[in-house]
Amino acid sequence: MIDKRKTLVILSPGFPQNEADTSCLPAQQSFVKSLKNNFPSLKIIVLSFQYHLPGTIYTWYDIEVIPVGGRDKTKLQSVWAWSFAWKKLKQLNRNNDIIGLFSFWCTECALLGKYFAGRNGLRHFIWILGKDAQKNNQYVRWLRPEAQDLVAISDFLAKEFHRNHLVKPQHIIPNGIDTAQYAAVPEERDIEILGAGSLIDLKQYEVFIEVVSELRKKLPLINTMICGEGPEKNNLQSLISKLQLEKNILLEGKKDRPELLWLMQRSRIFLNTSLHEGCSSLCLEALYAGASVISFFKPMAAWIKHWHIVNNKEEMVERILEILNDPDIDYRPVLPYSVSDSARAVMKLFDYDEKVV
């Protein structure tokens, strides 16, 4: 029997295994939940390519999630996983009124989505979310995407994609913030500087540590924290010990979403030392938590209040000192982009005009 509800199929590399799994793709979680909240008559189905066992369909906030099971596969098993995904899409297309496909990242999900949409006369858009804009993304040569099919989360990523692949995404839709996730504002901001994210080379947390080392010369009791897990953890801990910063920097490990947002609300500065970011959800979340953000990258052409852009480590130290020594600093939340606006902008691409709630 055909389900007559309008249906959007989302193709994602992964997806949370249950509603308690708040740390898996948190920005994408918020976006999908916002689609559900703003368009209650829309049926949403998620195909998750790389996590969980194939065929173990489950429900997440009343949204059907179909795992493909393509993670850590041999080439033969990957072919099987793609074949499984294609068959599932055919089945979904037969049994639902699909308005289109929406792919997270310009990678394997987008490749399958493009060819399936083309074969079946469906709309397909690709959300460029970060590293997929880089030159080493080999999927782009097979995709050969058109500008009108590409959605970037920031002006920076649109320019980066164009520079590397000679196609400029026509649409800019940032990853917005879900303000309902925040707790009441704490009475005290007892963390001077917070960092968060995967502990990998790209994030340059050694710069974070070196910055704190410089700051300690003027602020010996400075209290900072880094939340996250990754292959660089032992190296970072060794550097902290070498610089004798054990009382100034805590490596706190991975945090679930509510706890991380609470730490942001207790922080005066959120420091992002990454080499490359599209439009960091963590930075946007920190802004709404009331913290000032400092980074090496400028995601949007437009100015964003309380987001400070610096060119090097020395400027980073100088700006941090200015903020920490300012008794009149403003800690009110800043909301550059809401997740509801992002959800509505995406559905506008599909000409879906259900009245929002």
C-alpha positions in Angstrom: 0.0 0.0 0.0 1.4 3.4 -1.0 1.8 5.9 1.8 0.3 9.2 0.4 2.2 11.5 2.7 4.9 13.6 1.2 8.2 12.0 2.0 11.8 13.3 2.2 14.6 10.7 2.1 17.8 11.8 3.9 21.1 10.0 3.0 23.7 10.3 5.8 27.1 8.6 6.5 25.8 7.8 10.0 23.0 8.5 12.4 22.5 8.1 16.2 21.5 4.6 17.2 18.9 5.8 19.7 17.6 9.0 21.2 20.2 8.9 24.0 23.1 8.9 21.5 23.4 12.7 21.6 27.1 12.9 20.5 26.7 11.3 17.1 26.4 14.0 14.4 24.7 16.5 16.8 24.2 19.2 14.2 22.5 16.8 11.8 20.4 15.4 14.7 19.1 18.9 15.5 18.4 19.6 11.8 16.3 16.4 11.4 14.4 17.0 14.6 13.7 20.5 13.4 12.3 19.2 10.1 10.0 17.0 12.1 8.9 19.8 14.4 8.4 22.4 11.7 6.8 20.1 9.1 4.7 17.6 11.1 2.9 16.3 8.0 6.1 15.4 6.3 7.3 11.8 6.4 11.1 11.6 6.9 13.2 8.5 6.3 16.9 8.3 6.9 19.3 5.9 5.2 22.4 5.6 7.4 25.4 4.3 5.3 28.2 3.5 7.7 26.9 2.7 11.2 25.0 -0.3 12.6 24.0 -3.6 11.0 22.1 -3.5 7.7 18.4 -4.2 7.8 17.9 -3.4 11.5 15.4 -0.7 10.9 14.6 1.4 14.0 12.7 4.5 15.0 14.3 7.7 16.2 11.9 10.4 17.4 9.2 8.8 15.2 11.5 8.9 12.2 12.3 5.7 10.4 16.1 5.0 10.1 17.4 2.3 7.8 21.0 1.2 8.3 22.9 0.2 5.2 25.9 -1.2 7.2 28.7 -0.1 4.9 31.3 0.7 7.6 34.7 -1.1 7.5 33.7 -3.2 4.6 35.9 -4.9 2.0 35.3 -3.8 -1.6 33.0 -6.7 -2.2 31.0 -6.0 1.0 30.8 -2.3 0.0 29.3 -3.3 -3.3 26.8 -5.4 -1.4 26.0 -2.4 0.9 25.4 -0.1 -2.1 23.2 -2.7 -3.8 21.3 -3.0 -0.5 20.9 0.8 -0.4 19.7 1.0 -4.0 17.1 -1.7 -3.4 15.9 0.1 -0.3 15.5 3.3 -2.3 13.6 1.5 -5.0 11.3 0.0 -2.4 10.8 3.4 -0.7 10.1 5.1 -4.1 7.4 2.5 -4.9 5.7 2.8 -1.5 6.0 6.5 -0.8 5.3 9.9 -2.4 8.9 11.0 -2.4 9.5 14.7 -3.0 13.3 14.3 -3.1 16.5 13.2 -1.6 18.8 15.2 0.6 22.4 14.1 1.1 24.6 15.0 4.1 28.2 15.6 2.8 29.3 15.4 -0.8 30.6 11.8 -0.6 29.2 8.3 -1.2 25.7 9.2 0.0 25.5 12.0 -2.5 26.9 9.8 -5.3 24.2 7.1 -4.8 21.5 9.8 -4.3 22.4 11.6 -7.5 22.2 8.6 -9.7 19.0 7.3 -8.1 17.3 10.7 -8.3 18.3 11.0 -11.9 17.0 7.6 -12.8 13.7 8.3 -11.1 13.0 11.9 -11.9 13.5 13.1 -8.2 15.1 16.2 -6.9 18.4 15.8 -5.1 20.4 18.3 -3.1 23.8 17.9 -1.5 24.7 19.7 1.8 28.4 20.4 1.8 29.3 20.3 5.5 33.1 20.6 5.9 36.0 18.4 4.7 34.0 17.4 1.6 34.9 20.8 0.1 38.6 20.0 0.1 40.5 19.1 -3.0 41.1 15.5 -2.1 37.4 14.6 -2.2 37.5 12.1 -5.1 33.7 11.7 -5.1 33.3 15.0 -6.8 34.9 13.8 -10.1 32.3 11.0 -10.2 29.4 13.2 -9.1 30.0 16.1 -11.6 27.5 18.2 -9.6 25.7 21.2 -10.9 25.8 24.4 -9.0 22.0 24.4 -8.4 22.2 21.0 -6.7 24.8 22.1 -4.1 24.1 23.6 -0.7 27.0 24.9 1.5 26.8 25.6 5.2 28.9 28.8 4.8 30.3 31.3 2.4 33.8 30.0 3.1 32.9 26.5 2.2 31.2 27.6 -1.0 34.4 29.5 -2.0 36.5 26.5 -1.0 34.5 24.1 -3.0 34.6 26.4 -6.1 38.4 26.8 -5.7 39.0 23.1 -5.5 36.3 21.7 -7.9 35.4 24.7 -10.2 31.7 24.5 -9.2 30.3 27.2 -6.9 27.3 26.0 -4.7 24.3 28.1 -5.5 22.7 27.8 -2.1 24.1 28.8 1.4 22.2 27.3 4.3 24.1 27.4 7.7 23.8 24.7 10.3 21.6 26.5 12.8 21.2 26.2 16.6 18.4 24.6 18.6 18.0 27.0 21.5 15.7 24.5 23.4 18.7 22.4 24.3 20.1 24.9 26.7 19.7 24.9 30.4 19.2 27.9 32.6 22.3 30.3 32.7 24.7 29.4 35.5 25.4 32.0 38.2 29.2 32.0 37.5 31.5 31.6 34.5 34.2 29.7 36.1 36.0 28.4 33.0 38.1 31.0 31.3 38.7 29.1 28.0 37.0 26.0 26.6 37.8 23.9 23.6 35.9 21.0 22.2 36.0 18.6 19.3 37.9 15.5 18.0 41.5 15.4 19.1 43.1 15.2 15.6 45.8 17.0 13.8 43.4 19.3 11.9 42.1 20.8 15.2 45.6 22.0 16.2 45.1 21.6 20.0 48.8 21.9 20.5 48.2 25.6 19.6 45.5 25.8 22.3 48.1 24.5 24.8 50.8 26.9 23.7 48.4 29.8 23.9 47.5 28.9 27.5 51.2 28.6 28.2 51.7 32.2 27.1 48.6 33.4 29.0 49.7 31.8 32.2 52.6 34.3 32.3 50.1 37.0 33.1 47.3 34.8 34.5 48.9 32.1 36.6 45.6 30.7 37.8 43.9 30.5 34.4 41.4 27.7 34.2 40.9 26.0 30.8 39.4 22.8 29.5 39.4 20.7 26.3 36.5 18.2 25.7 36.9 15.4 23.2 38.6 12.1 22.3 40.9 11.2 19.5 44.4 9.9 18.4 46.2 13.0 19.6 45.1 12.7 23.2 48.4 11.2 24.5 50.5 13.7 22.6 48.5 16.6 24.0 48.7 15.2 27.5 52.5 14.9 27.1 52.7 18.5 25.9 50.6 19.7 28.9 53.0 17.9 31.2 56.1 19.2 29.5 54.9 22.8 29.9 53.7 22.1 33.4 50.2 23.1 32.7 48.4 20.3 34.6 46.7 22.8 36.9 45.6 25.0 34.0 44.4 22.6 31.3 42.1 19.7 31.8 41.5 17.1 29.1 38.0 16.1 30.0 37.2 13.5 27.3 34.0 13.2 25.3 30.9 14.8 26.7 27.3 14.3 25.8 25.4 17.3 24.4 23.7 18.6 27.5 26.9 18.5 29.5 28.9 20.2 26.8 26.4 23.0 26.3 26.4 23.5 30.1 30.2 23.8 30.1 29.9 26.4 27.3 27.5 28.4 29.4 30.1 28.3 32.2 32.9 29.5 29.9 34.0 33.0 29.0 35.8 32.1 25.8 35.4 29.3 23.3 38.7 28.8 21.5 38.8 27.1 18.1 42.3 26.5 16.8 41.4 24.4 13.8 43.1 24.8 10.4 39.9 24.2 8.5 36.2 24.6 9.4 33.1 25.1 7.4 30.9 26.8 9.9 31.6 25.1 13.2 28.4 24.1 15.0 30.4 24.2 18.3 31.3 27.8 17.7 27.7 28.7 17.0 26.6 26.8 20.1 29.1 28.6 22.2 27.9 32.0 21.0 24.4 31.1 22.1 25.8 30.0 25.4 27.1 33.5 25.9 30.8 32.9 25.3 33.0 34.9 23.0 34.5 32.8 20.1 38.0 33.1 18.8 39.2 31.3 15.7 41.6 31.5 12.7 38.8 31.2 10.1 35.9 33.4 9.0 33.0 31.3 8.0 30.6 33.9 6.7 31.1 37.1 4.8 28.8 38.9 7.2 30.0 40.0 10.6 28.9 37.7 13.5 28.7 39.4 16.9 31.2 38.1 19.5 33.1 36.0 17.0 36.7 37.2 16.8 38.9 36.3 13.9 42.7 36.3 14.4 45.6 35.6 12.0 48.1 33.9 14.2 48.9 32.6 17.7 50.2 36.0 18.9 47.0 37.7 18.0 45.0 35.0 19.6 46.8 35.5 22.9 46.3 39.3 22.7 42.6 39.0 21.9 42.0 36.5 24.8 43.7 38.9 27.3 41.5 41.8 26.0 38.4 39.8 26.6 39.4 38.3 30.0 40.4 41.7 31.3 37.3 43.5 30.2 34.9 43.9 33.2 32.1 45.0 30.9 32.1 42.0 28.5 28.6 41.0 27.3 27.6 37.4 28.0 24.2 37.6 26.4 23.4 34.8 23.9 24.0 35.5 20.2 21.9 33.5 17.7 23.3 34.0 14.2 21.3 31.1 12.7 18.5 29.0 14.1 18.0 25.4 13.1 14.3 26.1 12.4 15.3 28.6 9.7 17.8 26.1 8.3 15.0 23.4 8.1 12.6 25.8 6.4 15.3 26.9 3.9 16.0 23.4 2.9 12.4 22.5 2.4 12.0 25.6 0.3 14.5 24.0 -2.2 12.0 21.1 -2.6 9.0 23.6 -3.0 7.4 22.1 0.1 5.2 24.7 1.6 3.4 23.0 4.5 2.4 25.6 7.0 5.1 25.7 9.7 4.2 25.5 13.4 
